């Protein structure tokens, strides 16, 4: 990738992140059929640490130089992993569909835009605000055929709200305080901090019964290698190189990339309304990403 110019690299990483993060909803849905959420996440981060240790040993990345630097990296990781993933996994475990979960989490770019415009000096023009509205409308149409408000319990809504707070705060915190940290070192610190939080939750609140299967192993490997290690690193790179609102607008596209694997694995056929939503969503992201 060193031969790519920064713009081409950002485009490549953006599409990679969207594709993996969107299909990750389906991998999570598969995994939660075999293990409770905190137990699965604890196992996921144990495997992630095991995969990272050889990389750390071979490449010798630079570590945070000060105790405050270590604290910033750990806090960003807890927000992005423990709170965001813990909340979104628990939401689906309580019965909220992947469609509604994705829809509610897609509110994040709106919150990020407001915070960035108010406190981070990012100015959005009218076309970009129109892009935010189009993104919400498009995602709503994409998942409309799945929505059943009767499945939204108070517990699941609380969990998805916590997840939304986690990914919004984590993205902004990472960009503000961890912009110069080596991504390999940051990943190991964040995985370890997340494991220290999630493992006790699994022991206290869950029976930790795991029904081992090839489907569970495949989902875990996919989420660890392609999502937790590579996609999150791509996300952090994009946050460093672009405006917070423009980067987080990619979240709007994740339900688009959940449609094909959901059709292949679960036989859920997209409706005509969903295809209209895909077009509107892509147009909304285009308005947000491409400045005048």
C-alpha positions in Angstrom: 0.0 0.0 0.0 3.0 2.3 0.3 2.8 2.9 -3.5 -0.7 4.4 -3.2 -1.2 8.1 -2.8 -3.0 9.1 0.5 -6.3 9.8 -1.3 -6.3 6.4 -3.1 -5.4 4.7 0.2 -8.2 6.5 2.0 -10.8 5.4 -0.6 -9.6 1.8 -0.5 -9.7 1.7 3.3 -13.1 3.4 3.4 -14.7 0.7 1.1 -12.9 -2.0 3.0 -14.3 -0.7 6.4 -17.8 -0.3 5.1 -17.9 -3.8 3.6 -16.5 -5.6 6.7 -18.4 -3.5 9.2 -21.7 -4.1 7.4 -21.3 -7.8 7.0 -20.1 -8.0 10.6 -23.7 -7.5 11.7 -24.4 -10.9 10.1 -21.4 -12.5 11.6 -22.5 -11.3 15.0 -26.0 -12.6 14.4 -24.5 -16.1 13.6 -22.1 -16.0 16.7 -24.9 -15.0 19.1 -26.7 -18.2 18.2 -23.9 -20.2 19.8 -22.6 -18.0 22.7 -23.9 -15.2 25.0 -22.6 -11.7 24.1 -20.1 -10.9 26.8 -18.7 -14.4 26.7 -18.3 -14.3 22.9 -16.7 -10.8 23.0 -14.3 -11.9 25.7 -13.3 -14.9 23.6 -13.0 -12.6 20.6 -10.5 -10.3 22.3 -8.5 -13.2 23.7 -8.1 -14.4 20.1 -7.3 -10.8 19.0 -4.5 -10.5 21.5 -3.1 -13.8 20.5 -3.0 -12.7 16.9 -1.4 -9.3 17.8 1.4 -10.6 20.0 3.5 -12.1 17.2 3.0 -8.9 15.1 4.1 -6.8 18.1 7.1 -9.0 18.7 8.2 -8.9 15.1 7.6 -5.2 14.3 8.4 -3.5 17.6 6.0 -0.6 17.4 6.4 2.6 19.4 4.3 2.6 22.6 2.7 5.6 24.2 5.4 7.8 25.8 3.5 9.0 28.9 1.1 7.5 31.4 -1.5 9.9 30.1 -0.9 8.6 26.6 -1.6 5.0 27.8 -4.7 6.2 29.5 -6.0 8.0 26.4 -5.5 4.9 24.3 -7.2 2.6 26.8 -10.2 5.0 27.2 -10.7 5.2 23.4 -10.6 1.4 23.2 -13.1 1.0 26.0 -15.5 3.3 24.3 -15.1 1.7 20.8 -14.9 -1.9 21.9 -16.3 -2.5 25.4 -19.2 0.0 25.3 -20.0 0.0 21.6 -19.6 -3.7 20.8 -20.9 -4.7 24.2 -24.0 -2.6 23.7 -24.7 -3.6 20.1 -24.1 -7.4 20.8 -26.4 -7.3 23.9 -29.0 -5.5 21.9 -29.3 -8.3 19.3 -29.0 -10.9 22.1 -32.1 -9.4 23.7 -34.0 -9.8 20.4 -33.7 -6.5 18.6 -33.1 -7.3 14.9 -29.9 -6.5 13.1 -32.0 -4.1 10.9 -33.3 -2.0 13.8 -29.9 -2.1 15.5 -28.2 -0.8 12.3 -30.8 1.9 11.9 -30.4 3.2 15.4 -26.6 3.2 15.2 -26.8 5.1 12.0 -27.9 8.2 14.0 -24.2 8.5 14.9 -23.2 10.7 12.0 -25.9 13.2 13.0 -24.6 13.4 16.5 -21.0 13.6 15.3 -21.9 16.4 12.9 -23.5 18.4 15.7 -20.5 17.9 18.0 -18.0 18.6 15.3 -19.7 21.7 14.2 -20.2 23.0 17.7 -16.9 22.1 19.4 -14.4 20.9 16.8 -14.5 23.7 14.3 -15.9 21.7 11.4 -18.3 23.7 9.3 -20.9 21.8 7.2 -22.6 23.4 4.2 -26.2 22.9 3.3 -25.5 20.1 0.9 -23.7 18.2 3.7 -26.7 18.6 6.0 -28.9 17.4 3.2 -26.6 14.4 2.9 -27.1 13.6 6.6 -30.9 13.7 6.2 -30.7 11.6 3.0 -28.5 9.0 4.8 -31.0 8.6 7.6 -33.9 8.3 5.1 -32.1 5.8 2.9 -31.1 3.6 5.8 -34.7 3.6 7.1 -35.9 2.4 3.7 -33.2 -0.3 3.6 -34.2 -1.9 6.8 -38.0 -1.0 6.6 -39.0 -4.6 5.7 -37.4 -5.9 8.9 -38.8 -3.4 11.4 -41.2 -4.6 14.0 -41.4 -2.2 16.9 -42.9 -4.8 19.2 -39.4 -6.5 19.5 -37.9 -3.2 20.9 -37.9 -3.8 24.7 -36.7 -1.2 27.1 -33.6 -3.3 27.8 -32.7 -3.5 24.1 -33.2 0.2 23.6 -31.0 1.0 26.5 -28.3 -1.3 25.2 -28.3 0.2 21.7 -28.3 3.7 23.1 -25.2 2.8 25.2 -23.6 1.4 22.0 -24.4 4.6 20.1 -22.8 6.7 22.8 -19.7 4.4 22.8 -19.0 4.6 19.1 -19.7 8.3 18.8 -17.6 9.2 21.8 -14.9 6.7 20.9 -14.5 8.0 17.4 -14.2 11.6 18.5 -11.9 10.7 21.5 -9.6 8.6 19.3 -9.3 11.5 16.8 -8.7 14.1 19.5 -6.3 12.3 21.8 -4.7 9.4 20.0 -3.9 10.8 16.6 -0.2 10.0 16.8 -0.3 6.6 18.5 1.0 3.5 16.6 -2.1 1.5 15.6 -0.5 -1.8 16.4 0.4 -0.8 19.9 -3.0 0.9 20.4 -4.8 -2.2 19.3 -3.0 -4.4 21.9 -3.6 -1.9 24.7 -7.3 -1.5 23.7 -7.9 -5.2 23.4 -6.4 -5.9 26.8 -8.4 -3.1 28.5 -11.6 -4.3 26.8 -11.0 -7.9 28.0 -10.4 -6.7 31.6 -13.9 -5.2 31.5 -15.9 -7.8 29.5 -14.6 -11.0 31.1 -15.9 -10.1 34.6 -19.3 -9.2 33.0 -19.4 -12.6 31.4 -18.7 -14.3 34.7 -21.3 -12.2 36.6 -24.2 -12.0 34.2 -23.9 -15.0 31.9 -23.8 -18.8 32.2 -20.8 -18.8 29.7 -22.2 -21.8 27.8 -20.6 -22.0 24.4 -22.0 -24.3 21.7 -18.9 -24.9 19.6 -19.4 -25.2 15.9 -17.7 -24.4 12.6 -20.2 -21.5 12.2 -19.1 -20.0 15.5 -15.4 -20.4 14.6 -15.9 -18.8 11.2 -17.8 -15.9 12.7 -15.2 -15.3 15.4 -12.3 -15.5 13.0 -14.0 -13.1 10.6 -14.8 -10.6 13.3 -11.3 -10.8 14.9 -9.1 -10.6 11.9 -11.1 -8.6 9.4 -13.1 -6.4 11.8 -11.4 -5.9 15.1 -7.8 -5.9 13.7 -8.0 -4.6 10.1 -11.3 -2.7 9.9 -10.9 -0.8 13.2 -7.3 0.1 12.2 -8.7 1.4 8.8 -11.3 3.4 10.8 -8.7 5.0 13.0 -6.5 5.9 9.9 -9.5 7.5 8.2 -10.3 9.5 11.4 -6.8 10.9 11.4 -6.8 11.8 7.7 -10.4 13.2 7.3 -13.0 15.3 9.0 -15.0 13.5 11.7 -18.3 14.1 10.0 -17.2 13.0 6.6 -15.6 9.8 8.0 -18.5 8.8 10.3 -20.9 9.3 7.4 -19.6 5.9 6.1 -21.7 4.3 8.9 -24.7 5.0 6.6 -23.4 2.4 4.1 -23.0 -0.5 6.5 -26.6 -1.8 6.2 -26.0 -1.9 2.4 -23.3 -4.4 2.8 -25.3 -6.4 5.3 -28.0 -7.2 2.6 -26.0 -9.6 0.4 -24.6 -11.9 3.1 -28.0 -11.9 4.9 -29.6 -13.0 1.7 -27.0 -15.7 1.1 -27.0 -17.0 4.7 -30.5 -16.5 6.0 -32.4 -16.2 2.7 -33.7 -12.7 3.5 -34.6 -11.1 0.1 -34.2 -7.3 -0.2 -37.4 -5.5 -1.1 -37.9 -2.9 -3.8 -38.0 -0.3 -1.1 -34.6 -1.5 0.2 -33.1 -0.9 -3.2 -34.5 2.6 -3.3 -33.0 3.1 0.1 -29.6 2.0 -1.1 -29.6 4.6 -3.9 -30.7 7.4 -1.5 -28.1 6.3 1.1 -25.2 6.4 -1.4 -26.4 9.8 -2.6 -26.4 11.1 1.0 -22.9 9.8 1.7 -21.8 11.4 -1.6 -23.1 14.8 -0.5 -21.3 14.5 2.9 -18.0 13.3 1.6 -17.5 15.5 -1.5 -17.0 19.1 -0.5 -17.5 22.0 -2.8 
